[in-house]
Amino acid sequence: MKSITDIIEKVDAFAQVAGIKPSQVCRAATGNPRLYDRLKRRAEQTQADATRLEEYMAKNQPEQHEAGAAQ
Protein backbone atom coordinates (compact mmCIF):
# COMPACT_ATOMS: atom_id res chain seq x y z
CA MET A 1 0.00 0.00 0.00
CA LYS A 2 1.37 3.38 -0.98
CA SER A 3 1.56 6.17 1.55
CA ILE A 4 -0.19 9.48 1.00
CA THR A 5 3.20 11.15 0.78
CA ASP A 6 4.26 8.77 -2.02
CA ILE A 7 1.12 9.54 -3.99
CA ILE A 8 1.53 13.30 -3.53
CA GLU A 9 5.14 13.07 -4.73
CA LYS A 10 4.07 11.12 -7.82
CA VAL A 11 1.30 13.60 -8.62
CA ASP A 12 3.74 16.50 -8.15
CA ALA A 13 6.30 14.87 -10.45
CA PHE A 14 3.71 14.04 -13.10
CA ALA A 15 2.28 17.56 -13.00
CA GLN A 16 5.73 19.11 -13.33
CA VAL A 17 6.64 16.99 -16.36
CA ALA A 18 3.21 17.57 -17.93
CA GLY A 19 3.39 21.30 -17.24
CA ILE A 20 0.09 21.38 -15.36
CA LYS A 21 -1.07 21.89 -11.78
CA PRO A 22 -1.41 18.90 -9.44
CA SER A 23 -5.11 19.69 -9.08
CA GLN A 24 -5.48 19.21 -12.83
CA VAL A 25 -3.95 15.74 -12.56
CA CYS A 26 -6.48 14.88 -9.85
CA ARG A 27 -9.35 16.32 -11.89
CA ALA A 28 -8.36 14.29 -14.96
CA ALA A 29 -7.90 11.07 -12.95
CA THR A 30 -10.83 11.29 -10.55
CA GLY A 31 -13.02 14.21 -11.58
CA ASN A 32 -12.16 15.88 -8.26
CA PRO A 33 -9.83 18.90 -8.50
CA ARG A 34 -9.91 19.35 -4.69
CA LEU A 35 -8.48 15.89 -4.08
CA TYR A 36 -4.89 17.15 -4.17
CA ASP A 37 -5.49 19.68 -1.38
CA ARG A 38 -7.31 17.06 0.69
CA LEU A 39 -4.41 14.63 0.29
CA LYS A 40 -1.94 17.33 1.39
CA ARG A 41 -4.03 18.16 4.48
CA ARG A 42 -4.41 14.47 5.34
CA ALA A 43 -0.64 13.94 5.08
CA GLU A 44 0.00 16.93 7.35
CA GLN A 45 -2.55 15.69 9.90
CA THR A 46 -1.10 12.17 9.82
CA GLN A 47 2.37 13.59 10.51
CA ALA A 48 1.05 15.71 13.38
CA ASP A 49 -0.73 12.68 14.88
CA ALA A 50 2.40 10.54 14.55
CA THR A 51 4.45 13.21 16.31
CA ARG A 52 1.94 13.40 19.15
CA LEU A 53 1.98 9.61 19.53
CA GLU A 54 5.78 9.51 19.62
CA GLU A 55 5.94 12.32 22.19
CA TYR A 56 3.36 10.60 24.40
CA MET A 57 5.15 7.26 24.30
CA ALA A 58 8.53 8.89 25.02
CA LYS A 59 7.12 10.68 28.09
CA ASN A 60 5.07 7.73 29.38
CA GLN A 61 7.36 4.73 29.27
CA PRO A 62 5.65 1.65 30.75
CA GLU A 63 7.35 -0.46 33.35
CA GLN A 64 9.17 -3.46 31.93
CA HIS A 65 7.30 -6.74 32.47
CA GLU A 66 9.02 -10.01 33.14
CA ALA A 67 9.19 -12.36 30.17
CA GLY A 68 6.15 -14.63 30.13
CA ALA A 69 4.25 -12.54 32.67
CA ALA A 70 0.55 -11.98 32.08
CA GLN A 71 -0.28 -8.58 30.66
N, C-alpha and C positions, 0 to 999 in steps of 0.2 A: 504494500500500500504506500502510495506516495504521500509525502507530507505536504501541507499547504504551502510551506516555503518553497518546496521543489516546484510545485505547480506555478506559483507566482513567478519564480525565476524563469521557467520555460515560456510563460506568456510574455514576460518582459523581453526575453531574447527574440522570440518570434516577432513581436511587435517592432522591435528595433530593426531587424533584418527586413521586414516587410514595409517599414516606413510608415507605420500606423500606430495609433494609441492602443494600449492594452485593453481599454474598454471596447474598442472596435473588434479585437480578437474575440472577446467574450460574447459580444453581440452576434458575430458571425457564427460562432460555435454553438451558442445556447439560446440566442434571442434575448439575452439579458445583459445590457450594457453596464448595469450596476453590479454585476457579479464580481468584477475585479476589485472594486472598493470594499465589498463585503468580505472577500477573501483576505485582503490586506488587514482589515479590522480584526477578523477572526485570528489571524496569525499573531497580531499584536496582543490580543487578549490571551491567547494560549501561552505566549511567552511570559506575560505578566503573571498568569496563574502558576506557571511552572516555577517562576522566581519565588512567589509567595510560598509554594509548597516546600521548596528547598530551604528557604529561610526558617520556616516553621520546624522542619525536621532537624536542622542544625541546632536550633535553640532548645529543642525538646527531645534530647536523646533518651531513649528508653533504657531501663536497666538491662544488663545482659542476663539472659536466662541460661540455666545449665542445659547442656545438650541432652535431649530426650525429655526435658521437663514439659509438663502440660502447659499449654498457653491459653 
